[in-house]
Amino acid sequence: MKKIQHPATIAAHAAGALDPQSGGVVPALQPSTTFLRDENYDLVRPDNIYSRDNSDNLRQAEAVLQVLENAQETLLFPSGMAAIAAVFRTLPNGATALVQSHIYWGTTAWIMDFCERRDITLITAEADDLTDTAATHDPDLIFIETPSNPWLKTIDIQAVKDTGTATLVVDATAATPILTRALDHGADIVMHSATKGINGHSDVLAGVLSTNSKDSKIWQAVRDDRKMAGAILGPFEAWLLTRAMRTLPLRVERMSQNAQALAEYLLAHPAVKDVFYPGLPHHSGHKNAQKQMIGGFGGLLSVLVSGDRVDALRITGKLQLFLRATSLGGVESLVEHRHSIEPHTGIPENLIRVSVGIEHIDDLIADWAQALDN
Ligand SMILES: *Cc1c(COP(=O)(O)O)cnc(C)c1O
């Protein structure tokens, strides 16, 4: 049944979550941390003991994501970083990890610090060299991000998987499970910051891991780590996430259409030097994106404006509709001058990262037109 339904249908119905007790067509929010035993000391619901293990609202949100990812098992975490940390914490001392360069800065910073403290050999490689580097070193774990943030580089997931025996972890946040089902392309574990497009309303912090090898040692360790170390999403956040995901396919479709149109407009503008967007044929990530993304190329793009830091900040400051704030994947469009945030990582000072929302495209283009003029 689940394989024949389209993502839009699964999402709209929250994978069938209802409230049998009240007859409600939406699930109830159940915040209890602890669960009853009967007079024989048997649990009233054997799957509900204590909410650090699990909760009904968490299972409902996980069920939606599991079907959308075509996964065997899905686990939610209180943030994207908590999900990434849960994977890396399973590595034994002395292990080797290969991590893509120039990805989400928070990931890079945490992994560098963690690997140093844990005596894990960390190898880094640019997107273009990643497959070759993987083949040379055959590491224990490979972590890639496609499309990458904020360079929008893409990586052929299957080609990386085919290089050896490493556990391949793919951060597919910018694609969402709607545009890329990374497990179908060879990933062992797919990760998303659900804070971004999956929730899409800039009001829930969450992260998610899904796998098709739930009996693997690493996945069992991840599952144990979440339970024992307590990095679990609360019922209210899970409930909000389930609510938000009902419109995920619709939002992603509109964001992708808007981003494509805006990217084409900006690329043709005389005050713009280049646009990084996987949907643009001249972009280095276009070929892999065509292979791995279905129905669009997402809402994230980066613009290189003519001039320097001052010009980029002037343009950013003149935008009225695009809010100046970090993050991405929300219904409202955002811009960020990444160089102001991470000046030490080689981000061009004339780069403006753009998260395109679901507003009307004419209004989005008009805002950039007035900001770029003069
Ligand atoms: C935001 C983000 C993360 C981190 O997720 P949080 O939910 O903020 O912890 C990881 N990877 C990518 C690509 C992101 O955009």
The ligand as an ORCA input file, in Angstrom:
! r2SCAN-3c Opt
* xyz 0 1
  C      20.803     23.731      9.523
  C      21.598     22.643      8.966
  C      22.172     21.669      9.794
  C      22.050     21.711     11.304
  O      20.724     21.535     11.705
  P      20.104     22.174     13.045
  O      18.693     21.723     13.010
  O      20.277     23.666     12.939
  O      20.876     21.622     14.184
  C      22.889     20.643      9.185
  N      23.046     20.590      7.846
  C      22.507     21.518      7.023
  C      22.717     21.398      5.562
  C      21.778     22.579      7.557
  O      21.270     23.507      6.733
*
